[in-house]
Amino acid sequence: MGSLTDGAIRRAIKDVESTGKQKSLPDGEGRGVGRLVLVLRRMPKRVLAEWMAQQWRDGRRIKAKLGDYPSMSLAEAREVFKRDYAGPIQKGRSIKIATDTRPGTVADLFEAYAAALKEAGKPSWKETEKGLNKVADLLGRHRPAREIEPDEVTEVLRPIFERGVRSMADHVRSYIRAAYSWGMKSEHDYRNASPRRFRL
């Protein structure tokens, strides 16, 4: 995969130890998209070496830690990067959510929204649940909710509209919009200590 070697890492660690200057060692070519990087920093008693997945998005550099060297070897870091980060980087997705395995599917979002309506005593919860259940089947129940694109929602609504049931298309659109608004509000609520699920 890359050009970094254990010898180069050992030499760089000695260099950071003597100069005190932080150093980043990229593994292979990947600038402009993303790559594996070993970041070296001098601490009071040793040089800290951390493996990072690095990605450029919207002109900003994003990093995600994979592990520490030498407890995670060069070969192991390459394997983790290839397995967990290379795919999302190539698809233009953020590496910050690459290994997020918490619930956050379309079905999870829609079911949680309907449950919140029911808990709040809203009489519309049953109709909303029924409508969103059909939408979940069309969009893909097990897909992450954050990956749904606006065009996909349009493709769900257009056939309803073309059948001449404009009011139903408007209702379904309002269900979807309300569910996503609820998801964003609930996971960013500073009064709620529950972990984020949807990352919308």
C-alpha positions in Angstrom: 0.0 0.0 0.0 2.5 2.6 1.1 6.1 3.7 1.4 6.5 4.0 5.1 8.9 1.6 6.8 9.6 0.6 10.4 13.2 1.9 9.9 11.9 5.3 8.8 9.5 5.4 11.8 12.4 4.6 14.3 14.5 7.4 12.7 11.7 9.9 12.9 11.0 9.1 16.6 14.7 9.8 17.4 14.5 13.0 15.4 11.4 14.2 17.3 13.0 13.2 20.6 16.0 15.4 19.9 14.3 18.4 18.2 11.0 18.4 20.1 9.2 19.2 16.8 6.0 17.4 15.9 6.2 15.3 12.7 3.6 13.5 10.5 4.7 10.5 8.5 2.3 9.8 5.6 2.0 6.2 4.3 1.8 6.3 0.5 0.2 8.8 -1.8 -3.2 10.0 -1.0 -3.1 13.8 -0.4 -6.3 15.5 -1.5 -8.5 12.6 -0.5 -7.2 10.7 2.5 -4.5 8.5 3.8 -2.8 6.8 6.8 -0.5 9.0 8.8 1.7 8.4 11.9 1.7 11.6 14.0 4.8 11.9 16.3 4.8 14.3 19.3 7.3 14.7 22.1 5.9 14.2 25.6 7.8 14.8 28.9 9.0 11.2 29.1 8.7 9.8 25.6 7.6 10.4 22.0 3.9 9.7 21.5 3.2 8.0 18.1 -0.4 7.8 17.0 -1.8 6.3 13.9 -4.4 8.5 12.2 -6.7 8.2 9.2 -6.6 11.6 7.6 -9.1 13.0 5.2 -9.6 16.4 3.4 -13.2 17.5 3.2 -14.4 21.0 2.1 -10.9 22.3 2.4 -10.5 21.0 6.0 -8.4 18.2 7.4 -10.2 15.6 9.5 -8.4 13.0 11.5 -9.6 9.8 13.3 -7.3 7.9 15.6 -6.6 4.2 14.8 -4.2 3.3 17.6 -0.7 3.8 19.0 2.6 2.7 17.7 4.3 0.3 18.4 1.4 -1.5 20.1 -0.3 -1.3 16.7 2.3 -2.2 14.1 2.6 -0.6 10.7 1.1 -3.7 9.1 -1.9 -3.7 11.5 -2.5 0.1 11.0 -2.6 -0.5 7.2 -5.1 -3.3 7.6 -7.4 -1.2 9.9 -7.1 1.8 7.5 -7.9 -0.4 4.5 -10.8 -2.2 6.3 -12.5 0.7 8.1 -11.5 4.0 6.3 -10.4 3.5 2.7 -14.0 2.8 1.5 -15.7 5.8 3.1 -12.9 8.1 2.0 -13.3 6.9 -1.6 -17.0 7.4 -1.4 -16.5 10.9 -0.1 -18.0 10.1 3.4 -16.7 11.5 6.6 -14.2 9.3 8.5 -15.7 10.6 11.7 -18.6 8.2 11.3 -16.8 5.5 9.4 -16.8 3.1 12.4 -20.1 4.3 14.0 -22.1 1.1 14.6 -24.7 2.6 16.8 -28.4 2.5 15.7 -29.1 5.2 13.1 -31.0 3.4 10.3 -34.0 4.8 8.5 -36.3 2.4 10.4 -34.7 3.4 13.7 -35.3 7.1 13.0 -38.9 6.7 11.8 -39.8 4.3 14.6 -38.3 6.5 17.3 -40.2 9.6 15.9 -43.5 7.7 15.9 -42.8 6.5 19.5 -42.1 10.1 20.5 -45.4 11.2 19.1 -47.2 8.4 20.9 -45.5 9.2 24.1 -46.5 12.9 23.8 -50.1 11.8 23.3 -50.3 13.0 19.7 -53.4 11.4 18.0 -51.5 11.4 14.6 -48.9 9.0 15.8 -50.6 5.8 14.3 -51.1 7.4 10.9 -47.6 8.8 10.9 -46.1 5.4 11.9 -48.0 3.7 9.1 -46.9 6.2 6.4 -43.3 6.2 7.5 -43.2 2.4 7.6 -44.0 2.3 3.9 -41.4 5.0 3.2 -38.8 3.0 5.1 -39.4 0.0 2.8 -38.9 2.2 -0.2 -35.7 4.0 1.0 -34.2 0.9 2.6 -35.0 0.1 6.3 -31.4 -0.8 7.2 -29.6 2.1 5.5 -28.2 4.8 7.8 -30.7 7.7 7.9 -27.8 10.2 7.4 -27.1 8.7 3.9 -30.5 9.4 2.4 -30.3 12.0 -0.3 -33.0 14.5 -1.1 -33.3 13.0 -4.6 -34.3 9.7 -3.1 -37.1 11.3 -1.1 -38.3 13.0 -4.3 -38.4 9.6 -6.1 -40.6 8.2 -3.3 -43.0 11.2 -3.5 -43.2 11.6 -7.3 -45.2 8.4 -8.0 -47.8 9.4 -5.3 -48.1 12.8 -6.8 -48.4 11.4 -10.4 -51.2 9.1 -9.3 -53.2 12.3 -8.7 -53.0 12.1 -4.9 -51.3 15.4 -4.3 -52.5 15.7 -0.7 -51.1 12.3 0.2 -47.7 13.3 -1.3 -47.7 16.4 0.8 -48.6 14.3 3.9 -45.8 11.9 3.3 -43.3 14.7 2.7 -44.3 16.3 6.0 -43.9 13.0 7.8 -40.3 12.6 6.5 -39.4 16.2 7.1 -40.8 16.0 10.7 -39.0 12.8 11.4 -35.6 14.2 10.3 -36.2 17.5 12.2 -37.1 15.5 15.3 -33.9 13.4 14.9 -31.7 16.4 14.7 -33.3 18.1 17.6 -33.3 15.1 19.8 -29.6 14.2 19.3 -28.5 17.8 19.8 -30.6 18.5 22.8 -28.2 19.7 25.5 -30.7 18.6 28.2 -30.5 15.0 27.0 -27.4 12.9 27.9 -28.2 10.0 25.6 -25.6 9.1 23.0 -26.1 10.4 19.4 -27.7 7.9 17.1 -28.4 9.5 13.8 -25.6 12.1 13.2 -27.8 14.1 10.9 
